[in-house]
Every structure is written in structure tokens, then in C-alpha cells.
Amino acid sequence: MMTFDEIRQNAIAQWESLEGDGIPVIRIGAATSDRAAGALEVVAEFEKELARLNLEAKIVSTGSVGYGNYEPLVIISKPDYPRICYNNVTPEMVTRLVEGYLQEDDPCMEIALGTLEGGDGSPPHIPELPRSEHELRLLLRNCGFIDPQNINHYIALGGYSALNKALKMNPADIVEQIKQSGLRGRGGAGFPTGRKLEACLKSANTPKYVICNADEGDPGAFMDRIVLESDPHAVLEGMIICAFVLKSSQGYIYTRMEYPLAVQRLKTAIGQAKQFGLLGEDILETGFNFDIEVFQGAGAFICGESSALMYSIEGKRGFPRVRPPQSIESGFRQKPTQLNNVKTFAYIPVIIERGSEFFANIGTEGSKGTAVFALAGKVQNVGLVEVPMGTSLRTVVDDIGGGVIGGKMYNGVQTGGPEGGCLPESFLDTPIDFDSLLEAGAMMGSGGMIIMDEDNCMVDAARFFLDFTVQESCGKCVLCRLGTTQMLSILNDIVSGLGKSEDIEQLVALGEDIIAGSLCGLGKSAPNPVLTTIRYFKEEYQAHLQEKRCPALVCRDLIAYYIIPQKCYRGCEHCVVVCPTEAIVEHPKRYKVVDQEKCVKCGNCLEVCPPEYDAVVKVSPISEVPPSEIPAGEAPTDEDE
């Protein structure tokens, strides 16, 4: 068995030869999001074109950089040239890149996103992208740059050095380093990681277990998936360090069956770590034994809750349990258990290798390090964002996200997943940290961030998120099971125009009771979207209740479509063809009319009406719909045409 120094020297040699032997290197993002954008077809086309021209180049399948709107992303390294990044690459663009850049010396900058700097131990970034100056990539430092299925790439850039260092330390000193770093759990609750590890260490009961919660079920959240697909060894290393502290011999990674690529790359990484003596028996010849098993859940959202997750691994129904005792005292199989989120474990090697002071100097007084968000919704630049704690929401939305799509007005941002809070524009200067978001009525959560614009109805948004938690509630707590169902029923009435003036007061009372009477985090946070939208968007509720009007023209029962006779061209049949219920008929004066009784409010007619006519209108309330009959003189005539 080689020593770690020998392992690392071999890895560095392989890494240096990757770009140091004069052969071009083509890095292609091949995580799930890249594949959805056509990355595998791009890989196949590069292979085909290289073979056709008999050119030599190395193709490296990487994970995802996290720049969702730029995928597939291709990075080409050629001797005497900088690394150049090309975005939204299609198979049709490959011939241009191979013939123009690899065969000749034209870097094709007209189709390039920019140059890639870093990657030699420092986080890769694209200076041409304005968002780069606002980000600090610690957790995502390797994502989209290394081959996640090649352990040598990870080791060459410093991977497993923290484990090698930790194995020579006193476990209590490791705990102290993590405590001093100020790392808080990134799964949502934000509990100090060092304190949790210390409490588990002090427990006299054995054996002890280490479990990674990778059950990422929030709509719009994909941070953990990209880390697992792009840099799985970082998570394994963090788990092994914690296991060494606790003298644990068994760990589990609980992830979703819906993450097949993450599961495959995790299993590959586990096999490679064992082959290198970094996992399994007698790790690095220290006598320390630790193994990790990947456990796939069946997709129940409640199994993201720690106690339900552990019951699921045991083969029981995923129900949260009453606490105390906490999992650090009696968790998996009633034994002390260290359970952390994917991101929490991945930060630990950074802290051990670079020191607690390095991590503690980033962020705010109460929230250290960086925050990773999955930016989604009505924003220009969707994808992953990693910023120092304390960065404002405005910086994330405007400077990194590029602002709202289409120049429309910003309406709200929802942070923390389906149980997070919705904040209005006046809160965009709120710093991103655990305490500030909680004070505003939102929460950090696991890292989802959804941007909504003027076309989003906040009442309907609250109904959407609550509908998700109602369906995902395990049903154990009466207040969560019945209370959220009743809240959803009230919201359904409001968006249908059947709401009553006392509904707002009833929603607030129900929400507060559910928070007070639920066992787990799902029930205690499920009312958040409703309570925050009432708090910050009350005028939208009042419009629905008092005026039976949806200001955003979203709620179907409060809107109607009609056709303006003076604008309707009698020879055009676009709206008639796409109407699924044959609700659009021709008036005797030969313009089109919408039969409101047949109309299902699908909006197809509005989408297909030629912009030069702009004859279809969506209105709220429905009382604004004019009568179908109009004076004869106002109808289109042959002369008008």
C-alpha cells in the first residue's frame, strides 16, 4: 500500500500531464443538467469530428459549473492559449470549434463565453462574466473542472489532504477546529456543526454512525445533486473525518432514487477511495476502519427530516419521532448518530486543510463561510450561486442573476424551499445569513431561491407551495395533517373568487397553531409561504377577497379572455385552431367571439394571436368582459382590410 504522499505525487503527475503534454484538452460538463441540454450529443460529436480529421485531443467529462443558462458548457485548453469556455454548445457548433480552433489556431472568440482562470488549486472562474466578482467558490471549487469519476483529479487539487492531516490529529482538536470555524448545518436548521459533533463524541454509547442527508426534495433545489455529481469525493472525505473523530465504522449516504447519476458517481467514488486505501479497512495504514453505503429512498419528502430518514434506512416507515432524545444520543438503531447535509460534510475538508480561521473570516458574525443557492424562476441567470454569507439578496438577484427576465418588475423572492418565506422588493437589501432571513420571516433552508415577477400571483404562489407540503406531510401530527389541509382549502376558495373577508385572520391563526403543534421541521415551517405573503403582499389577498380580482391575471376563476372586434382580422383562424373546447366562434359580423361558458382559460388564444393584430385580451375581474354584441358600425369591414 502506498503512503498518502506517494498517492498524491502520482495524482499530481497525472494531473500535470493532462494539459502538459501538448495535447488539447476538451472539458465537457456532463452532469444531469448538462445532459438535459444535450451534453452527451456534444461529446459524441466531438469524438466523431476528432476521428474524421484524425486529430488528437483528450475529452474529459466533468460535472456542472452550475451556470444553468449557459449549458452545455465546453472548456478547451490548448498549448500556448488560455482555457476558453464556450456556452450553449450544440452538435452543429462542434465542427467549427474542431476545425477552427483545434486544427487551425482560431479560438472562435465570437462564440466564446470567456476565458477560464484558476483551476490550479484556486477556484476556476470566468472573469468576463460580471457575476464572477461577487462569488466565492469554496464548495463548488472543483465543480465543472475535474472529472468526478477520476479520484486522481480530486487528490491532485488537494483532495484527501485534510483526511491525511486529520488522521494524525487528536479527535478533540478536530472538533475544536470545526467549532472555531463557526460552520453551521447547511440542511436548513443551521445548528452549529462542531457542537453537534462534540456532543456525539461525548456520548458513551456505541457503535456510532455517520449519515449524510442527500435527500434533496425541495422544488427548484439542485445544489446537493450537483455537488454529488461533480465533486463526490469532497462529501466522502468530510464523512470519513467525522467518522475518525467518533471511531465510527459505518456510514450511509441517503439519497433519492430520482438521482441516478449522483448514485452512480457516488458508488464509483466509494470504490476508488477503497482502492486507494482512503476508505474501508485500515485507512492509510492507521488501523481505522470505516465503510460507506449508498441508500436510495423512495422519494418521500418527509424522509429529508433526520429521524424519518433514519427510520427509512432501518426499513421502517418514514415518520418523525418525538425528541428528546436527539439523534446524537439515540439516532440510527438507537445509537449515537452524526447526521449532516451534503454541503455540511463537503465544507469540513476545507476547514481542516485551510484552518478554522480561514473559514471564520468569511461571512458574518453569526453565519460563517459561504452560502450556496439554486437560483431559479424568473431570473436571467439560473443555476448555482456561491457567495460569502452576508451578501445581499439584491446582489444575488441583480448582479449574479442578471435581474428579472424580460425587464419585468420584480415581485418577490422565496428562499428556503417550499416551506420558506416570500420576501418583497423592499427586502432585497437583506443580507443572506441564517439570522437575517429568519428575522425577515424567510429562512436559509437547504438553499433554494425562486424569483417571481409581476406576472406571479403571490396568493397563488403560497397556494402552490402549501399544496406541496400538504401532499408530502406524513400525517403523524394532527395539526400538520388537518391544519395545512384546511389552510389549502381556504386558499383554494380565495383564488377561486369564493373567499370571505375573515379568511386572512383564519389563515394566520391556523398557521401559528400548526407551527406550535407540529413535531418536525416540515410542519413547523409549512405555513411560512402563506404567513409571509399575507405579511408582505396583503394587498393581493384583499384584491382577491374584496374585488374578486387577481392583479397578476393568474387565478383562472378570476380572469377571462375576450377578443377586441376592432382588432380581429376576419380571415385569421389562429385562435380557433388552438382552442381545445371550441369556445371561439365567429360572429355574424365575421369577427371572433369567446364563449365564456365554454372557455377553460388555457390562454392558447392569447399566445397565438399575431402581434400585428393583438386582438386577444386577458382581464380581471371577469366583470370587465364586454358584451359580445357591438354596434354594427364598429365591426371590421372589407374596406378596413
Secondary structure, DSSP 8 states (H G I E B T S, - for coil): ---HHHHHHHHHHHHHHHHHSS--EEEEE-SHHHHHTTHHHHHHHHHHHHHHHT---EEEEE---SBGGG-S-EEEE-TTS-EEEE-S--HHHHHHHIIIIIISS---GGGEEEEEB--SSS--B-TTSGGGGG---STTSSTTTS-TT-HHHHHHTTTTHHHHHHTTS-HHHHHHHHHHHT-B-TTSS--BHHHHHHHHHH---S--EEEEEE----TT--HHHHHHHH-HHHHHHHHHHHHHHHT--EEEEEEETT-HHHHHHHHHHHHHHHHTTSSBSSGGGSS--BEEEEEEE---GGGGSHHHHHHHHTTS-------SS-TTTS-GGGS-EEEEEHHHHHHHHHHHHH-HHHHHTSB-SSSBSEEEEEEEESBSS-EEEEEETT-BHHIIIIIIT-SBGGG--EEEEEESGGGSEEE-GGGTT-B-SHHHHHHHT---TTSEEEEEETTS-HHHHHHHHHHHHHHH--S-SHIIIIIHHHHHHHHHHHHTT---TTHHHHHHHHHHHHHHH-SSHHHHHTTHHHHHHHHH-HHHHHHHHHS---TTS--GGG-EEEE-GGG--TT--HHHHH-TT--EEE-TTSSEEE-TTT-----HHHHHS-TTT--EEEESSGGG---S---GGGS--TTT-
